[in-house]
Amino acid sequence: MPSIIIVAGSNEGDYYPLGKRTMVAGRDEAVPIQIVDELVSRKHLQIRLEESDGRYRALDMKSANGVFVNGRQIADETALEDGDIIQIGNSKLMFTNQDFPDRESAMAHYKKQGERGKSTLIR
């Protein structure tokens, strides 16, 4: 089951299995993914499953500071791919197609993903 892992920010290390229901991330205490960050709107980001094609999509919920996927600000609903980094405020969330038994294994997966991007050249 796809998941969201918070990889940077005050909630770093939290992870959320997505399932089929629509998830909302924001500062509000009532949203399923609460992000404690002054640059995050109360209801900032929506992530939902599009049943017709089985893909998850991110949508900016008219936030004050925008939603960025892999460094690019999104204006419309955007399909997510495994390993995409979503930035809201000072927080970064990674979308993955995997599920994890606990937060430690989720963060280990993120750190392993990060190793793939590092150069192997020795200077």
N, C-alpha and C positions, 0 to 999 in steps of 0.2 A: 504494500500500500504506500503510495507516495507520501512524502513528509516535508515539513518545513523545519529547518534547523537555524536557530539564531546564532550567527557566527561572529557578530561584532555588535557592541553596544552594551547597555546595562543589563540586558536579558541574555547575554551570551551563554550558550550551552543549553538553552531550552529547546525542546523540539516538539513538534505537533504532527501526529499522523493526520492526513487530510480526509480520508474516507470520501463519501459521496456528497456530504452536505457542504454548503457554501460556508467558507470561513472568512471572518473579518479580522483584520489586524489594526490596532490603533491604541491610543492612550486611555480610552474609556475602560473603566473596570468591568463593564458588562460585555465586552467583546471577547470571543474565544481566544484570540492571541493578543494579550495585553503587552504593549511595548512602552516601557517607562522611559520616555525621551521627550523633552520639551519641544522638539521640532516635528513631532508626530501629531497629527490631528486625532481627535477622539475616534473617528472612524475614517481611517486613512486608506486602507487597501482591502480589496476583496479578492479572494481566490476561490474559483469554482470549477467544478468538473463539467465539461460539455459532453453530455451523454452520447450525442450523435457520433463523435469521433474519439471519445475516451481521453481527450487531452484536458489538462488543467489550464486555466486562463487567469491572468492577473488584470485587475482593473483599479485605476485611481478613483477613489470615491470623492472627487472634488476637494482633495486635500490642499492645504495652504502651500506646502513645499514640494509636492510632486512625488511620483514613484519612478524609480529608475531600475531598469532590468539590464544587467551587464553594462552599466554605465550610461545607458541611453534613456532619456525620459520618455515615458509612454504617454500617449494621448488617448488611445483606444484600448479596448480589450486586447491583451497580448498573450499568445500561446506560450506556455512555459516548456522548456526542455530540461532534461536531467542535468544538474550542475549549475543552472542559472542562479545568479546572485541578484537579489532584489534589495534595493536600498530605499529605506524610508527614514527621513531624518538622519540621525547619526548611526542608525542601526542597519545591519546587513543580515538578510535572511537567504539561506540557500534552499532552493527547491531540488528535491531528489526523488527519483522513482522508487526508492527503497524505504523499507520500514525498519525500525530498530527496537530492540527490547528495552533499551534504557538510554538516558542522555549521554552516558560515557561512550557507548558504541556509536551514537550519532556524531559526536564530536570527533571521535577517532576516524570516522569515515570522511568528515570534512578535512581534517588535517592530512589524510592520505591523498585526497583530491588535490590539495594545495601542493603536495610534493611533486605531482606530475608537471606542474607549471614551472618548476625551478630549473634553471640552467644546469647542465652537467659540466660546463667548462670551469676549469680551475684557473684563477687569475693570480 
